[in-house]
């Protein structure tokens, strides 16, 4: 999908993409409702050609990146360091300043896709680490409840929780969460 409001600029880019084996599934004049358009059209990559990325364009990229993430290549004539930083934070995978010859187009797109995939991989790892940390906190709280209620040490509380989870065929974190919720009901 190409986004550009300048028809003179779009023709050579579109032709270059077609010449390099890409199918241009859509041409939009602006990024208004970018997320909805991406959900509807489902392009493999979004290419934005602009003189300078506007605040609205960057916000629309950010919304799309949060909800329907995909690689974004931005061709622009604005090499301002702050704009580059904001664009990459918004979700732009490749920020290219100036005109790009046809023979450099494929490597730029390939680099954008690789950066996008690596970022998604890192995000997934971070989410998994945060999930495990949250589960560990819940298990620690449940252990503390068991220790206070049964007057046992930490190792015994953990063994008791683990055995209960195995008997109920549950994840230790899920059982711990249920125990904490049950304790809250009893206290109230």
CORMO-V352740 format. One line per field, one symbol per residue. burial: + if it has 9 or more other ideal C-beta (glycine too) atoms within 8 Angstrom, else -. Layout:
BEGIN
burial->???
END
This chain:
BEGIN
burial->++++----++--++-+++-+---+-+++--+--++-++--+-+-++++++-++---+++++++++---++++++++-+----++-+++-+++++++---+----+--++-+++-++--++--------------+--++-+++++++--+-----+++-+++-++------++++++-++--+-----
END
